[in-house]
Amino acid sequence: MMRCLIIDDEPLALELLEDNINKVGNMRLVGRCRTVTQAMQVLHDQTVDLIFCDIQMPGINGLQFVRSLTKKPLIIFVTAYQEFAVDGFDLDVVDYLLKPVAFDRFLKACNKASGLFELLKMRTETAPERSKKYLFLHSDYNLIKISNQEITYIEGLKDYVKVHLAGSAKPVISRITIKALEEQLPVNDFFRIHKSYMVNLEHVHSIRKGRIKVADSEIPFSDNFKDVITLMTGKLH
């Protein structure tokens, strides 16, 4: 179950959001707030997985509130103002809903959030199995020990990988698939962003228009991995 919080200064909007959430099977409402101050108290007292948040509110608005969060749940903005859409998506929110929100559009946003939630949960549950800070790879008839933090990104080439390292112009080439290597690396640090590329979040500098800058290189990310990009960028805040 996703634990949800709704924030809106309009009582009717809160009622409509609560009614819609109650119609979605995998969601449980844990708080309804009319101010950001009330919402911060809820976040302090209990775990929240998804926030439905208005933007135009007295005092601190929704954009300022989301920017202030150090540990950010999934966010869906629900607002009457279309002009804030770009700002909203710059914050890597799950979706941006314009009032009045039809239930089918609301459900579509919830399904998207649910997919991201399951992906995050899966990565978290498998993380303890990949707690090693290094790995060993066969390369040039040697068994080489590589520290995870040295790795900037990994490039898959059928049955081989190129492991690019910080401070080294020459990658380590090893006969192993990128999928097999992905299963050995910590899920909270390494993200598969393309069928042929995996990045170390520590070395990611910027993301724009289908490209990610990692260390001194720019590599592509695939539309098939958009949910992973959303999850990854959430960790950058």
RAJO-V630585 format. One record per residue. N is the residue number from 1. OMEGA is omega in whole degrees, 0 to 359 (NA if undefined). Layout:
BEGIN
[[N,OMEGA] [N,OMEGA]]
END
This chain:
BEGIN
[[1,174] [2,179] [3,190] [4,175] [5,177] [6,182] [7,178] [8,182] [9,180] [10,181] [11,181] [12,179] [13,177] [14,180] [15,181] [16,179] [17,179] [18,179] [19,179] [20,179] [21,180] [22,179] [23,182] [24,191] [25,187] [26,181] [27,177] [28,181] [29,180] [30,179] [31,174] [32,189] [33,178] [34,179] [35,177] [36,179] [37,177] [38,181] [39,179] [40,178] [41,178] [42,180] [43,178] [44,188] [45,184] [46,180] [47,177] [48,181] [49,185] [50,178] [51,168] [52,191] [53,171] [54,178] [55,182] [56,178] [57,178] [58,180] [59,179] [60,180] [61,185] [62,179] [63,179] [64,180] [65,182] [66,178] [67,184] [68,186] [69,177] [70,174] [71,192] [72,170] [73,170] [74,184] [75,168] [76,176] [77,176] [78,190] [79,176] [80,189] [81,182] [82,186] [83,179] [84,186] [85,182] [86,178] [87,181] [88,182] [89,173] [90,177] [91,177] [92,177] [93,181] [94,182] [95,182] [96,185] [97,179] [98,177] [99,351] [100,186] [101,175] [102,185] [103,181] [104,177] [105,177] [106,181] [107,178] [108,178] [109,179] [110,179] [111,177] [112,178] [113,180] [114,178] [115,178] [116,179] [117,180] [118,178] [119,179] [120,181] [121,180] [122,180] [123,180] [124,182] [125,181] [126,184] [127,182] [128,180] [129,184] [130,187] [131,180] [132,182] [133,181] [134,174] [135,177] [136,178] [137,173] [138,179] [139,179] [140,177] [141,176] [142,171] [143,189] [144,175] [145,182] [146,176] [147,180] [148,184] [149,177] [150,186] [151,176] [152,174] [153,183] [154,182] [155,180] [156,180] [157,184] [158,183] [159,180] [160,171] [161,167] [162,179] [163,182] [164,186] [165,177] [166,177] [167,180] [168,180] [169,184] [170,179] [171,172] [172,181] [173,183] [174,179] [175,178] [176,179] [177,179] [178,178] [179,180] [180,179] [181,178] [182,182] [183,180] [184,189] [185,181] [186,185] [187,180] [188,181] [189,185] [190,185] [191,175] [192,184] [193,182] [194,180] [195,183] [196,184] [197,172] [198,185] [199,171] [200,185] [201,181] [202,185] [203,179] [204,180] [205,184] [206,179] [207,177] [208,172] [209,175] [210,180] [211,176] [212,175] [213,180] [214,185] [215,181] [216,184] [217,171] [218,181] [219,183] [220,166] [221,186] [222,176] [223,179] [224,182] [225,182] [226,179] [227,178] [228,178] [229,178] [230,178] [231,183] [232,182] [233,174] [234,179] [235,181] [236,184] [237,NA]]
END
